């Protein structure tokens, strides 16, 4: 791409951004807010998906923590070693 193509694309993106900003400032129609379920409103925000992902990771970690307390130390060490070995074998394969 040449500099002119890049500059024209940047300008086009700026105009799109400005038009979207203006339409957002005008506000959505009255019926549009009723159509969004209460739970999805939070997920549509910029960081909503990240917060949901962090919550799922925390739930997974808490579940693993409970399960790992019941596993003997030798078994956990063997499982970890197998994971390391598998990772190294897969990395050499590429």
PDB file with one MODEL, atoms N, CA, C and O in Angstrom:
MODEL        1
ATOM      1  N   UNK A   1       0.834  -1.182   0.000  1.00  0.00           N
ATOM      2  CA  UNK A   1       0.000   0.000   0.000  1.00  0.00           C
ATOM      3  C   UNK A   1       0.877   1.243   0.000  1.00  0.00           C
ATOM      4  O   UNK A   1       1.927   1.294   0.639  1.00  0.00           O
ATOM      5  N   UNK A   2       0.423   2.209  -0.715  1.00  0.00           N
ATOM      6  CA  UNK A   2       1.161   3.462  -0.729  1.00  0.00           C
ATOM      7  C   UNK A   2       0.667   4.356   0.402  1.00  0.00           C
ATOM      8  O   UNK A   2      -0.349   4.086   1.042  1.00  0.00           O
ATOM      9  N   UNK A   3       1.406   5.409   0.621  1.00  0.00           N
ATOM     10  CA  UNK A   3       1.038   6.349   1.682  1.00  0.00           C
ATOM     11  C   UNK A   3      -0.329   6.985   1.410  1.00  0.00           C
ATOM     12  O   UNK A   3      -1.103   7.226   2.336  1.00  0.00           O
ATOM     13  N   UNK A   4      -0.618   7.253   0.133  1.00  0.00           N
ATOM     14  CA  UNK A   4      -1.905   7.861  -0.212  1.00  0.00           C
ATOM     15  C   UNK A   4      -3.049   6.909   0.113  1.00  0.00           C
ATOM     16  O   UNK A   4      -4.093   7.343   0.600  1.00  0.00           O
ATOM     17  N   UNK A   5      -2.866   5.618  -0.151  1.00  0.00           N
ATOM     18  CA  UNK A   5      -3.907   4.637   0.158  1.00  0.00           C
ATOM     19  C   UNK A   5      -4.136   4.550   1.666  1.00  0.00           C
ATOM     20  O   UNK A   5      -5.273   4.476   2.131  1.00  0.00           O
ATOM     21  N   UNK A   6      -3.057   4.561   2.406  1.00  0.00           N
ATOM     22  CA  UNK A   6      -3.169   4.482   3.861  1.00  0.00           C
ATOM     23  C   UNK A   6      -3.861   5.725   4.405  1.00  0.00           C
ATOM     24  O   UNK A   6      -4.736   5.626   5.265  1.00  0.00           O
ATOM     25  N   UNK A   7      -3.471   6.893   3.903  1.00  0.00           N
ATOM     26  CA  UNK A   7      -4.087   8.137   4.369  1.00  0.00           C
ATOM     27  C   UNK A   7      -5.571   8.192   4.011  1.00  0.00           C
ATOM     28  O   UNK A   7      -6.387   8.649   4.812  1.00  0.00           O
ATOM     29  N   UNK A   8      -5.920   7.733   2.821  1.00  0.00           N
ATOM     30  CA  UNK A   8      -7.340   7.743   2.447  1.00  0.00           C
ATOM     31  C   UNK A   8      -8.132   6.746   3.296  1.00  0.00           C
ATOM     32  O   UNK A   8      -9.280   7.014   3.651  1.00  0.00           O
ATOM     33  N   UNK A   9      -7.542   5.624   3.617  1.00  0.00           N
ATOM     34  CA  UNK A   9      -8.225   4.657   4.478  1.00  0.00           C
ATOM     35  C   UNK A   9      -8.399   5.205   5.891  1.00  0.00           C
ATOM     36  O   UNK A   9      -9.444   5.013   6.512  1.00  0.00           O
ATOM     37  N   UNK A  10      -7.377   5.885   6.395  1.00  0.00           N
ATOM     38  CA  UNK A  10      -7.479   6.511   7.719  1.00  0.00           C
ATOM     39  C   UNK A  10      -8.586   7.556   7.723  1.00  0.00           C
ATOM     40  O   UNK A  10      -9.366   7.637   8.672  1.00  0.00           O
ATOM     41  N   UNK A  11      -8.653   8.341   6.680  1.00  0.00           N
ATOM     42  CA  UNK A  11      -9.690   9.375   6.592  1.00  0.00           C
ATOM     43  C   UNK A  11     -11.075   8.750   6.525  1.00  0.00           C
ATOM     44  O   UNK A  11     -12.014   9.253   7.141  1.00  0.00           O
ATOM     45  N   UNK A  12     -11.208   7.663   5.784  1.00  0.00           N
ATOM     46  CA  UNK A  12     -12.495   6.967   5.698  1.00  0.00           C
ATOM     47  C   UNK A  12     -12.906   6.403   7.058  1.00  0.00           C
ATOM     48  O   UNK A  12     -14.074   6.476   7.440  1.00  0.00           O
ATOM     49  N   UNK A  13     -11.950   5.849   7.777  1.00  0.00           N
ATOM     50  CA  UNK A  13     -12.239   5.319   9.109  1.00  0.00           C
ATOM     51  C   UNK A  13     -12.627   6.432  10.078  1.00  0.00           C
ATOM     52  O   UNK A  13     -13.487   6.235  10.937  1.00  0.00           O
ATOM     53  N   UNK A  14     -11.995   7.605   9.944  1.00  0.00           N
ATOM     54  CA  UNK A  14     -12.352   8.741  10.796  1.00  0.00           C
ATOM     55  C   UNK A  14     -13.784   9.190  10.546  1.00  0.00           C
ATOM     56  O   UNK A  14     -14.522   9.495  11.483  1.00  0.00           O
ATOM     57  N   UNK A  15     -14.168   9.228   9.281  1.00  0.00           N
ATOM     58  CA  UNK A  15     -15.544   9.641   8.984  1.00  0.00           C
ATOM     59  C   UNK A  15     -16.545   8.620   9.517  1.00  0.00           C
ATOM     60  O   UNK A  15     -17.604   9.001  10.016  1.00  0.00           O
ATOM     61  N   UNK A  16     -16.231   7.344   9.422  1.00  0.00           N
ATOM     62  CA  UNK A  16     -17.108   6.314   9.990  1.00  0.00           C
ATOM     63  C   UNK A  16     -17.216   6.462  11.500  1.00  0.00           C
ATOM     64  O   UNK A  16     -18.303   6.361  12.069  1.00  0.00           O
ATOM     65  N   UNK A  17     -16.078   6.704  12.140  1.00  0.00           N
ATOM     66  CA  UNK A  17     -16.060   6.880  13.588  1.00  0.00           C
ATOM     67  C   UNK A  17     -16.894   8.085  14.002  1.00  0.00           C
ATOM     68  O   UNK A  17     -17.661   8.015  14.963  1.00  0.00           O
ATOM     69  N   UNK A  18     -16.746   9.179  13.283  1.00  0.00           N
ATOM     70  CA  UNK A  18     -17.528  10.382  13.601  1.00  0.00           C
ATOM     71  C   UNK A  18     -19.017  10.131  13.425  1.00  0.00           C
ATOM     72  O   UNK A  18     -19.820  10.562  14.253  1.00  0.00           O
ATOM     73  N   UNK A  19     -19.395   9.438  12.357  1.00  0.00           N
ATOM     74  CA  UNK A  19     -20.825   9.181  12.143  1.00  0.00           C
ATOM     75  C   UNK A  19     -21.375   8.242  13.220  1.00  0.00           C
ATOM     76  O   UNK A  19     -22.501   8.424  13.681  1.00  0.00           O
ATOM     77  N   UNK A  20     -20.593   7.245  13.620  1.00  0.00           N
ATOM     78  CA  UNK A  20     -21.038   6.359  14.694  1.00  0.00           C
ATOM     79  C   UNK A  20     -21.132   7.099  16.026  1.00  0.00           C
ATOM     80  O   UNK A  20     -22.052   6.859  16.808  1.00  0.00           O
ATOM     81  N   UNK A  21     -20.195   7.987  16.280  1.00  0.00           N
ATOM     82  CA  UNK A  21     -20.234   8.772  17.516  1.00  0.00           C
ATOM     83  C   UNK A  21     -21.466   9.666  17.549  1.00  0.00           C
ATOM     84  O   UNK A  21     -22.120   9.789  18.584  1.00  0.00           O
ATOM     85  N   UNK A  22     -21.779  10.287  16.423  1.00  0.00           N
ATOM     86  CA  UNK A  22     -22.969  11.134  16.365  1.00  0.00           C
ATOM     87  C   UNK A  22     -24.237  10.320  16.571  1.00  0.00           C
ATOM     88  O   UNK A  22     -25.148  10.755  17.275  1.00  0.00           O
ATOM     89  N   UNK A  23     -24.300   9.152  15.968  1.00  0.00           N
ATOM     90  CA  UNK A  23     -25.508   8.336  16.124  1.00  0.00           C
ATOM     91  C   UNK A  23     -25.640   7.826  17.560  1.00  0.00           C
ATOM     92  O   UNK A  23     -26.754   7.674  18.060  1.00  0.00           O
ATOM     93  N   UNK A  24     -24.530   7.565  18.218  1.00  0.00           N
ATOM     94  CA  UNK A  24     -24.573   7.118  19.616  1.00  0.00           C
ATOM     95  C   UNK A  24     -24.996   8.269  20.532  1.00  0.00           C
ATOM     96  O   UNK A  24     -25.734   8.054  21.493  1.00  0.00           O
ATOM     97  N   UNK A  25     -24.539   9.476  20.245  1.00  0.00           N
ATOM     98  CA  UNK A  25     -24.914  10.630  21.053  1.00  0.00           C
ATOM     99  C   UNK A  25     -26.403  10.930  20.941  1.00  0.00           C
ATOM    100  O   UNK A  25     -27.018  11.389  21.903  1.00  0.00           O
ATOM    101  N   UNK A  26     -26.983  10.673  19.773  1.00  0.00           N
ATOM    102  CA  UNK A  26     -28.407  10.909  19.592  1.00  0.00           C
ATOM    103  C   UNK A  26     -29.221   9.942  20.418  1.00  0.00           C
ATOM    104  O   UNK A  26     -30.374  10.221  20.746  1.00  0.00           O
ATOM    105  N   UNK A  27     -28.638   8.807  20.758  1.00  0.00           N
ATOM    106  CA  UNK A  27     -29.320   7.839  21.598  1.00  0.00           C
ATOM    107  C   UNK A  27     -30.092   6.836  20.765  1.00  0.00           C
ATOM    108  O   UNK A  27     -30.552   7.136  19.663  1.00  0.00           O
ATOM    109  N   UNK A  28     -30.224   5.642  21.312  1.00  0.00           N
ATOM    110  CA  UNK A  28     -30.966   4.621  20.579  1.00  0.00           C
ATOM    111  C   UNK A  28     -32.470   4.886  20.677  1.00  0.00           C
ATOM    112  O   UNK A  28     -32.918   5.602  21.572  1.00  0.00           O
ATOM    113  N   UNK A  29     -33.225   4.324  19.782  1.00  0.00           N
ATOM    114  CA  UNK A  29     -34.677   4.456  19.882  1.00  0.00           C
ATOM    115  C   UNK A  29     -35.177   3.831  21.171  1.00  0.00           C
ATOM    116  O   UNK A  29     -34.497   2.985  21.751  1.00  0.00           O
ATOM    117  N   UNK A  30     -36.358   4.234  21.629  1.00  0.00           N
ATOM    118  CA  UNK A  30     -36.897   3.773  22.903  1.00  0.00           C
ATOM    119  C   UNK A  30     -37.092   2.274  22.965  1.00  0.00           C
ATOM    120  O   UNK A  30     -36.892   1.683  24.026  1.00  0.00           O
ATOM    121  N   UNK A  31     -37.476   1.631  21.862  1.00  0.00           N
ATOM    122  CA  UNK A  31     -37.724   0.199  21.880  1.00  0.00           C
ATOM    123  C   UNK A  31     -36.445  -0.606  21.909  1.00  0.00           C
ATOM    124  O   UNK A  31     -36.468  -1.756  22.348  1.00  0.00           O
ATOM    125  N   UNK A  32     -35.339  -0.061  21.464  1.00  0.00           N
ATOM    126  CA  UNK A  32     -34.088  -0.810  21.396  1.00  0.00           C
ATOM    127  C   UNK A  32     -33.557  -1.150  22.784  1.00  0.00           C
ATOM    128  O   UNK A  32     -32.953  -2.208  22.963  1.00  0.00           O
ATOM    129  N   UNK A  33     -33.765  -0.290  23.758  1.00  0.00           N
ATOM    130  CA  UNK A  33     -33.261  -0.582  25.092  1.00  0.00           C
ATOM    131  C   UNK A  33     -34.068  -1.685  25.747  1.00  0.00           C
ATOM    132  O   UNK A  33     -33.531  -2.433  26.565  1.00  0.00           O
ATOM    133  N   UNK A  34     -35.348  -1.805  25.409  1.00  0.00           N
ATOM    134  CA  UNK A  34     -36.178  -2.856  25.969  1.00  0.00           C
ATOM    135  C   UNK A  34     -35.836  -4.209  25.373  1.00  0.00           C
ATOM    136  O   UNK A  34     -36.080  -5.237  26.006  1.00  0.00           O
ATOM    137  N   UNK A  35     -35.270  -4.235  24.156  1.00  0.00           N
ATOM    138  CA  UNK A  35     -34.981  -5.497  23.483  1.00  0.00           C
ATOM    139  C   UNK A  35     -33.745  -6.188  24.057  1.00  0.00           C
ATOM    140  O   UNK A  35     -33.588  -7.396  23.884  1.00  0.00           O
ATOM    141  N   UNK A  36     -32.863  -5.447  24.738  1.00  0.00           N
ATOM    142  CA  UNK A  36     -31.639  -6.032  25.285  1.00  0.00           C
ATOM    143  C   UNK A  36     -31.951  -6.652  26.637  1.00  0.00           C
ATOM    144  O   UNK A  36     -32.443  -5.969  27.536  1.00  0.00           O
ATOM    145  N   UNK A  37     -31.667  -7.948  26.787  1.00  0.00           N
ATOM    146  CA  UNK A  37     -31.865  -8.566  28.100  1.00  0.00           C
ATOM    147  C   UNK A  37     -30.928  -7.952  29.134  1.00  0.00           C
ATOM    148  O   UNK A  37     -29.852  -7.477  28.770  1.00  0.00           O
ATOM    149  N   UNK A  38     -31.303  -7.948  30.411  1.00  0.00           N
ATOM    150  CA  UNK A  38     -30.489  -7.292  31.432  1.00  0.00           C
ATOM    151  C   UNK A  38     -29.070  -7.847  31.539  1.00  0.00           C
ATOM    152  O   UNK A  38     -28.140  -7.080  31.787  1.00  0.00           O
ATOM    153  N   UNK A  39     -28.875  -9.147  31.360  1.00  0.00           N
ATOM    154  CA  UNK A  39     -27.543  -9.733  31.500  1.00  0.00           C
ATOM    155  C   UNK A  39     -26.619  -9.394  30.358  1.00  0.00           C
ATOM    156  O   UNK A  39     -25.408  -9.288  30.556  1.00  0.00           O
ATOM    157  N   UNK A  40     -27.159  -9.223  29.169  1.00  0.00           N
ATOM    158  CA  UNK A  40     -26.324  -8.972  28.002  1.00  0.00           C
ATOM    159  C   UNK A  40     -25.874  -7.528  27.921  1.00  0.00           C
ATOM    160  O   UNK A  40     -24.910  -7.227  27.217  1.00  0.00           O
ATOM    161  N   UNK A  41     -26.536  -6.638  28.613  1.00  0.00           N
ATOM    162  CA  UNK A  41     -26.161  -5.231  28.592  1.00  0.00           C
ATOM    163  C   UNK A  41     -24.738  -5.062  29.107  1.00  0.00           C
ATOM    164  O   UNK A  41     -23.969  -4.273  28.558  1.00  0.00           O
ATOM    165  N   UNK A  42     -24.383  -5.796  30.159  1.00  0.00           N
ATOM    166  CA  UNK A  42     -23.048  -5.714  30.737  1.00  0.00           C
ATOM    167  C   UNK A  42     -22.008  -6.329  29.811  1.00  0.00           C
ATOM    168  O   UNK A  42     -20.878  -5.844  29.752  1.00  0.00           O
ATOM    169  N   UNK A  43     -22.361  -7.379  29.091  1.00  0.00           N
ATOM    170  CA  UNK A  43     -21.407  -8.058  28.227  1.00  0.00           C
ATOM    171  C   UNK A  43     -21.095  -7.264  26.976  1.00  0.00           C
ATOM    172  O   UNK A  43     -20.055  -7.489  26.358  1.00  0.00           O
ATOM    173  N   UNK A  44     -21.961  -6.345  26.582  1.00  0.00           N
ATOM    174  CA  UNK A  44     -21.731  -5.559  25.386  1.00  0.00           C
ATOM    175  C   UNK A  44     -20.758  -4.418  25.617  1.00  0.00           C
ATOM    176  O   UNK A  44     -20.341  -3.777  24.652  1.00  0.00           O
ATOM    177  N   UNK A  45     -20.385  -4.143  26.840  1.00  0.00           N
ATOM    178  CA  UNK A  45     -19.422  -3.089  27.104  1.00  0.00           C
ATOM    179  C   UNK A  45     -18.048  -3.541  26.674  1.00  0.00           C
ATOM    180  O   UNK A  45     -17.825  -4.722  26.407  1.00  0.00           O
ATOM    181  N   UNK A  46     -17.127  -2.599  26.606  1.00  0.00           N
ATOM    182  CA  UNK A  46     -15.796  -2.909  26.103  1.00  0.00           C
ATOM    183  C   UNK A  46     -15.086  -3.949  26.958  1.00  0.00           C
ATOM    184  O   UNK A  46     -14.439  -4.842  26.411  1.00  0.00           O
ATOM    185  N   UNK A  47     -15.183  -3.865  28.274  1.00  0.00           N
ATOM    186  CA  UNK A  47     -14.483  -4.806  29.139  1.00  0.00           C
ATOM    187  C   UNK A  47     -15.369  -5.919  29.654  1.00  0.00           C
ATOM    188  O   UNK A  47     -14.930  -6.716  30.483  1.00  0.00           O
ATOM    189  N   UNK A  48     -16.597  -5.997  29.190  1.00  0.00           N
ATOM    190  CA  UNK A  48     -17.526  -7.014  29.677  1.00  0.00           C
ATOM    191  C   UNK A  48     -17.061  -8.421  29.398  1.00  0.00           C
ATOM    192  O   UNK A  48     -17.176  -9.299  30.253  1.00  0.00           O
ATOM    193  N   UNK A  49     -16.530  -8.645  28.195  1.00  0.00           N
ATOM    194  CA  UNK A  49     -16.066  -9.990  27.850  1.00  0.00           C
ATOM    195  C   UNK A  49     -14.847 -10.369  28.680  1.00  0.00           C
ATOM    196  O   UNK A  49     -14.674 -11.534  29.039  1.00  0.00           O
ATOM    197  N   UNK A  50     -14.007  -9.392  28.982  1.00  0.00           N
ATOM    198  CA  UNK A  50     -12.825  -9.677  29.788  1.00  0.00           C
ATOM    199  C   UNK A  50     -13.212 -10.020  31.221  1.00  0.00           C
ATOM    200  O   UNK A  50     -12.643 -10.929  31.825  1.00  0.00           O
ATOM    201  N   UNK A  51     -14.178  -9.289  31.759  1.00  0.00           N
ATOM    202  CA  UNK A  51     -14.643  -9.580  33.111  1.00  0.00           C
ATOM    203  C   UNK A  51     -15.267 -10.961  33.185  1.00  0.00           C
ATOM    204  O   UNK A  51     -15.061 -11.685  34.160  1.00  0.00           O
ATOM    205  N   UNK A  52     -16.024 -11.332  32.170  1.00  0.00           N
ATOM    206  CA  UNK A  52     -16.639 -12.661  32.134  1.00  0.00           C
ATOM    207  C   UNK A  52     -15.567 -13.743  32.043  1.00  0.00           C
ATOM    208  O   UNK A  52     -15.669 -14.781  32.696  1.00  0.00           O
ATOM    209  N   UNK A  53     -14.543 -13.498  31.233  1.00  0.00           N
ATOM    210  CA  UNK A  53     -13.451 -14.466  31.104  1.00  0.00           C
ATOM    211  C   UNK A  53     -12.691 -14.621  32.413  1.00  0.00           C
ATOM    212  O   UNK A  53     -12.342 -15.738  32.796  1.00  0.00           O
ATOM    213  N   UNK A  54     -12.430 -13.521  33.098  1.00  0.00           N
ATOM    214  CA  UNK A  54     -11.747 -13.589  34.385  1.00  0.00           C
ATOM    215  C   UNK A  54     -12.581 -14.320  35.430  1.00  0.00           C
ATOM    216  O   UNK A  54     -12.047 -15.061  36.255  1.00  0.00           O
ATOM    217  N   UNK A  55     -13.883 -14.107  35.388  1.00  0.00           N
ATOM    218  CA  UNK A  55     -14.765 -14.807  36.319  1.00  0.00           C
ATOM    219  C   UNK A  55     -14.745 -16.314  36.062  1.00  0.00           C
ATOM    220  O   UNK A  55     -14.697 -17.107  37.003  1.00  0.00           O
ATOM    221  N   UNK A  56     -14.780 -16.706  34.795  1.00  0.00           N
ATOM    222  CA  UNK A  56     -14.728 -18.128  34.455  1.00  0.00           C
ATOM    223  C   UNK A  56     -13.387 -18.733  34.865  1.00  0.00           C
ATOM    224  O   UNK A  56     -13.344 -19.859  35.361  1.00  0.00           O
ATOM    225  N   UNK A  57     -12.293 -17.995  34.662  1.00  0.00           N
ATOM    226  CA  UNK A  57     -10.971 -18.503  35.051  1.00  0.00           C
ATOM    227  C   UNK A  57     -10.882 -18.658  36.566  1.00  0.00           C
ATOM    228  O   UNK A  57     -10.291 -19.618  37.059  1.00  0.00           O
ATOM    229  N   UNK A  58     -11.463 -17.725  37.298  1.00  0.00           N
ATOM    230  CA  UNK A  58     -11.446 -17.827  38.753  1.00  0.00           C
ATOM    231  C   UNK A  58     -12.269 -19.028  39.230  1.00  0.00           C
ATOM    232  O   UNK A  58     -11.859 -19.740  40.147  1.00  0.00           O
ATOM    233  N   UNK A  59     -13.421 -19.248  38.609  1.00  0.00           N
ATOM    234  CA  UNK A  59     -14.229 -20.409  38.963  1.00  0.00           C
ATOM    235  C   UNK A  59     -13.477 -21.708  38.666  1.00  0.00           C
ATOM    236  O   UNK A  59     -13.521 -22.654  39.453  1.00  0.00           O
ATOM    237  N   UNK A  60     -12.789 -21.742  37.526  1.00  0.00           N
ATOM    238  CA  UNK A  60     -12.008 -22.928  37.168  1.00  0.00           C
ATOM    239  C   UNK A  60     -10.887 -23.149  38.177  1.00  0.00           C
ATOM    240  O   UNK A  60     -10.655 -24.272  38.626  1.00  0.00           O
ATOM    241  N   UNK A  61     -10.198 -22.075  38.527  1.00  0.00           N
ATOM    242  CA  UNK A  61      -9.091 -22.188  39.477  1.00  0.00           C
ATOM    243  C   UNK A  61      -9.575 -22.679  40.838  1.00  0.00           C
ATOM    244  O   UNK A  61      -8.932 -23.523  41.463  1.00  0.00           O
ATOM    245  N   UNK A  62     -10.706 -22.151  41.293  1.00  0.00           N
ATOM    246  CA  UNK A  62     -11.251 -22.590  42.579  1.00  0.00           C
ATOM    247  C   UNK A  62     -11.641 -24.062  42.531  1.00  0.00           C
ATOM    248  O   UNK A  62     -11.431 -24.787  43.504  1.00  0.00           O
ATOM    249  N   UNK A  63     -12.202 -24.510  41.420  1.00  0.00           N
ATOM    250  CA  UNK A  63     -12.550 -25.918  41.269  1.00  0.00           C
ATOM    251  C   UNK A  63     -11.322 -26.802  41.256  1.00  0.00           C
ATOM    252  O   UNK A  63     -11.316 -27.873  41.862  1.00  0.00           O
ATOM    253  N   UNK A  64     -10.275 -26.357  40.564  1.00  0.00           N
ATOM    254  CA  UNK A  64      -9.037 -27.137  40.516  1.00  0.00           C
ATOM    255  C   UNK A  64      -8.368 -27.166  41.887  1.00  0.00           C
ATOM    256  O   UNK A  64      -7.786 -28.178  42.277  1.00  0.00           O
ATOM    257  N   UNK A  65      -8.452 -26.060  42.611  1.00  0.00           N
ATOM    258  CA  UNK A  65      -7.833 -25.990  43.930  1.00  0.00           C
ATOM    259  C   UNK A  65      -8.452 -27.033  44.860  1.00  0.00           C
ATOM    260  O   UNK A  65      -7.742 -27.699  45.615  1.00  0.00           O
ATOM    261  N   UNK A  66      -9.754 -27.168  44.804  1.00  0.00           N
ATOM    262  CA  UNK A  66     -10.432 -28.157  45.647  1.00  0.00           C
ATOM    263  C   UNK A  66     -10.027 -29.569  45.232  1.00  0.00           C
ATOM    264  O   UNK A  66      -9.795 -30.423  46.087  1.00  0.00           O
ATOM    265  N   UNK A  67      -9.942 -29.818  43.937  1.00  0.00           N
ATOM    266  CA  UNK A  67      -9.587 -31.146  43.452  1.00  0.00           C
ATOM    267  C   UNK A  67      -8.126 -31.472  43.735  1.00  0.00           C
ATOM    268  O   UNK A  67      -7.800 -32.616  44.053  1.00  0.00           O
ATOM    269  N   UNK A  68      -7.248 -30.489  43.625  1.00  0.00           N
ATOM    270  CA  UNK A  68      -5.828 -30.746  43.839  1.00  0.00           C
ATOM    271  C   UNK A  68      -5.498 -31.027  45.301  1.00  0.00           C
ATOM    272  O   UNK A  68      -4.486 -31.663  45.596  1.00  0.00           O
ATOM    273  N   UNK A  69      -6.331 -30.565  46.204  1.00  0.00           N
ATOM    274  CA  UNK A  69      -6.088 -30.845  47.618  1.00  0.00           C
ATOM    275  C   UNK A  69      -6.273 -32.323  47.917  1.00  0.00           C
ATOM    276  O   UNK A  69      -5.686 -32.838  48.869  1.00  0.00           O
ATOM    277  N   UNK A  70      -7.082 -33.017  47.116  1.00  0.00           N
ATOM    278  CA  UNK A  70      -7.332 -34.433  47.326  1.00  0.00           C
ATOM    279  C   UNK A  70      -6.308 -35.334  46.635  1.00  0.00           C
ATOM    280  O   UNK A  70      -6.270 -36.534  46.906  1.00  0.00           O
ATOM    281  N   UNK A  71      -5.472 -34.777  45.744  1.00  0.00           N
ATOM    282  CA  UNK A  71      -4.507 -35.566  44.986  1.00  0.00           C
ATOM    283  C   UNK A  71      -3.208 -35.676  45.783  1.00  0.00           C
ATOM    284  O   UNK A  71      -2.707 -34.671  46.288  1.00  0.00           O
ATOM    285  N   UNK A  72      -2.656 -36.888  45.899  1.00  0.00           N
ATOM    286  CA  UNK A  72      -1.370 -37.038  46.579  1.00  0.00           C
ATOM    287  C   UNK A  72      -0.256 -36.291  45.831  1.00  0.00           C
ATOM    288  O   UNK A  72      -0.340 -36.076  44.622  1.00  0.00           O
ATOM    289  N   UNK A  73       0.765 -35.908  46.559  1.00  0.00           N
ATOM    290  CA  UNK A  73       1.848 -35.096  45.989  1.00  0.00           C
ATOM    291  C   UNK A  73       2.574 -35.831  44.864  1.00  0.00           C
ATOM    292  O   UNK A  73       2.905 -35.220  43.848  1.00  0.00           O
ATOM    293  N   UNK A  74       2.825 -37.110  45.023  1.00  0.00           N
ATOM    294  CA  UNK A  74       3.541 -37.865  43.983  1.00  0.00           C
ATOM    295  C   UNK A  74       2.732 -37.916  42.696  1.00  0.00           C
ATOM    296  O   UNK A  74       3.288 -37.781  41.606  1.00  0.00           O
ATOM    297  N   UNK A  75       1.444 -38.107  42.812  1.00  0.00           N
ATOM    298  CA  UNK A  75       0.592 -38.156  41.617  1.00  0.00           C
ATOM    299  C   UNK A  75       0.586 -36.812  40.908  1.00  0.00           C
ATOM    300  O   UNK A  75       0.672 -36.758  39.682  1.00  0.00           O
ATOM    301  N   UNK A  76       0.487 -35.742  41.659  1.00  0.00           N
ATOM    302  CA  UNK A  76       0.496 -34.413  41.059  1.00  0.00           C
ATOM    303  C   UNK A  76       1.823 -34.143  40.356  1.00  0.00           C
ATOM    304  O   UNK A  76       1.845 -33.536  39.285  1.00  0.00           O
ATOM    305  N   UNK A  77       2.918 -34.585  40.947  1.00  0.00           N
ATOM    306  CA  UNK A  77       4.241 -34.398  40.341  1.00  0.00           C
ATOM    307  C   UNK A  77       4.361 -35.187  39.045  1.00  0.00           C
ATOM    308  O   UNK A  77       4.931 -34.689  38.075  1.00  0.00           O
ATOM    309  N   UNK A  78       3.839 -36.401  39.011  1.00  0.00           N
ATOM    310  CA  UNK A  78       3.892 -37.221  37.800  1.00  0.00           C
ATOM    311  C   UNK A  78       3.039 -36.581  36.702  1.00  0.00           C
ATOM    312  O   UNK A  78       3.456 -36.546  35.544  1.00  0.00           O
ATOM    313  N   UNK A  79       1.862 -36.079  37.043  1.00  0.00           N
ATOM    314  CA  UNK A  79       1.006 -35.435  36.051  1.00  0.00           C
ATOM    315  C   UNK A  79       1.691 -34.187  35.496  1.00  0.00           C
ATOM    316  O   UNK A  79       1.634 -33.932  34.293  1.00  0.00           O
ATOM    317  N   UNK A  80       2.331 -33.415  36.357  1.00  0.00           N
ATOM    318  CA  UNK A  80       3.045 -32.220  35.913  1.00  0.00           C
ATOM    319  C   UNK A  80       4.190 -32.592  34.977  1.00  0.00           C
ATOM    320  O   UNK A  80       4.388 -31.951  33.945  1.00  0.00           O
ATOM    321  N   UNK A  81       4.953 -33.642  35.345  1.00  0.00           N
ATOM    322  CA  UNK A  81       6.078 -34.073  34.515  1.00  0.00           C
ATOM    323  C   UNK A  81       5.596 -34.552  33.145  1.00  0.00           C
ATOM    324  O   UNK A  81       6.232 -34.270  32.129  1.00  0.00           O
ATOM    325  N   UNK A  82       4.480 -35.270  33.116  1.00  0.00           N
ATOM    326  CA  UNK A  82       3.933 -35.709  31.831  1.00  0.00           C
ATOM    327  C   UNK A  82       3.506 -34.523  30.979  1.00  0.00           C
ATOM    328  O   UNK A  82       3.670 -34.543  29.760  1.00  0.00           O
ATOM    329  N   UNK A  83       2.964 -33.502  31.608  1.00  0.00           N
ATOM    330  CA  UNK A  83       2.587 -32.298  30.873  1.00  0.00           C
ATOM    331  C   UNK A  83       3.799 -31.594  30.278  1.00  0.00           C
ATOM    332  O   UNK A  83       3.761 -31.137  29.135  1.00  0.00           O
ATOM    333  N   UNK A  84       4.869 -31.510  31.055  1.00  0.00           N
ATOM    334  CA  UNK A  84       6.104 -30.889  30.558  1.00  0.00           C
ATOM    335  C   UNK A  84       6.674 -31.701  29.410  1.00  0.00           C
ATOM    336  O   UNK A  84       7.079 -31.139  28.392  1.00  0.00           O
ATOM    337  N   UNK A  85       6.708 -33.011  29.564  1.00  0.00           N
ATOM    338  CA  UNK A  85       7.240 -33.888  28.520  1.00  0.00           C
ATOM    339  C   UNK A  85       6.419 -33.766  27.244  1.00  0.00           C
ATOM    340  O   UNK A  85       6.976 -33.678  26.150  1.00  0.00           O
ATOM    341  N   UNK A  86       5.111 -33.761  27.378  1.00  0.00           N
ATOM    342  CA  UNK A  86       4.239 -33.625  26.214  1.00  0.00           C
ATOM    343  C   UNK A  86       4.463 -32.278  25.527  1.00  0.00           C
ATOM    344  O   UNK A  86       4.510 -32.205  24.299  1.00  0.00           O
ATOM    345  N   UNK A  87       4.598 -31.233  26.306  1.00  0.00           N
ATOM    346  CA  UNK A  87       4.850 -29.913  25.730  1.00  0.00           C
ATOM    347  C   UNK A  87       6.159 -29.847  24.975  1.00  0.00           C
ATOM    348  O   UNK A  87       6.231 -29.244  23.904  1.00  0.00           O
ATOM    349  N   UNK A  88       7.178 -30.451  25.514  1.00  0.00           N
ATOM    350  CA  UNK A  88       8.480 -30.442  24.826  1.00  0.00           C
ATOM    351  C   UNK A  88       8.443 -31.264  23.551  1.00  0.00           C
ATOM    352  O   UNK A  88       9.029 -30.874  22.540  1.00  0.00           O
ATOM    353  N   UNK A  89       7.762 -32.394  23.592  1.00  0.00           N
ATOM    354  CA  UNK A  89       7.667 -33.222  22.392  1.00  0.00           C
ATOM    355  C   UNK A  89       6.872 -32.520  21.304  1.00  0.00           C
ATOM    356  O   UNK A  89       7.214 -32.609  20.125  1.00  0.00           O
ATOM    357  N   UNK A  90       5.829 -31.833  21.690  1.00  0.00           N
ATOM    358  CA  UNK A  90       5.046 -31.103  20.694  1.00  0.00           C
ATOM    359  C   UNK A  90       5.815 -29.908  20.122  1.00  0.00           C
ATOM    360  O   UNK A  90       5.674 -29.585  18.943  1.00  0.00           O
ATOM    361  N   UNK A  91       6.621 -29.261  20.950  1.00  0.00           N
ATOM    362  CA  UNK A  91       7.379 -28.112  20.449  1.00  0.00           C
ATOM    363  C   UNK A  91       8.496 -28.552  19.510  1.00  0.00           C
ATOM    364  O   UNK A  91       8.832 -27.818  18.580  1.00  0.00           O
ATOM    365  N   UNK A  92       9.079 -29.726  19.726  1.00  0.00           N
ATOM    366  CA  UNK A  92      10.125 -30.234  18.832  1.00  0.00           C
ATOM    367  C   UNK A  92       9.523 -30.668  17.488  1.00  0.00           C
ATOM    368  O   UNK A  92      10.193 -30.621  16.456  1.00  0.00           O
ATOM    369  N   UNK A  93       8.266 -31.086  17.513  1.00  0.00           N
ATOM    370  CA  UNK A  93       7.607 -31.568  16.318  1.00  0.00           C
ATOM    371  C   UNK A  93       7.394 -30.445  15.305  1.00  0.00           C
ATOM    372  O   UNK A  93       7.409 -30.687  14.098  1.00  0.00           O
ATOM    373  N   UNK A  94       7.200 -29.244  15.779  1.00  0.00           N
ATOM    374  CA  UNK A  94       6.965 -28.102  14.878  1.00  0.00           C
ATOM    375  C   UNK A  94       8.260 -27.703  14.272  1.00  0.00           C
ATOM    376  O   UNK A  94       8.308 -26.762  13.480  1.00  0.00           O
TER     377      UNK A  94
ENDMDL
END
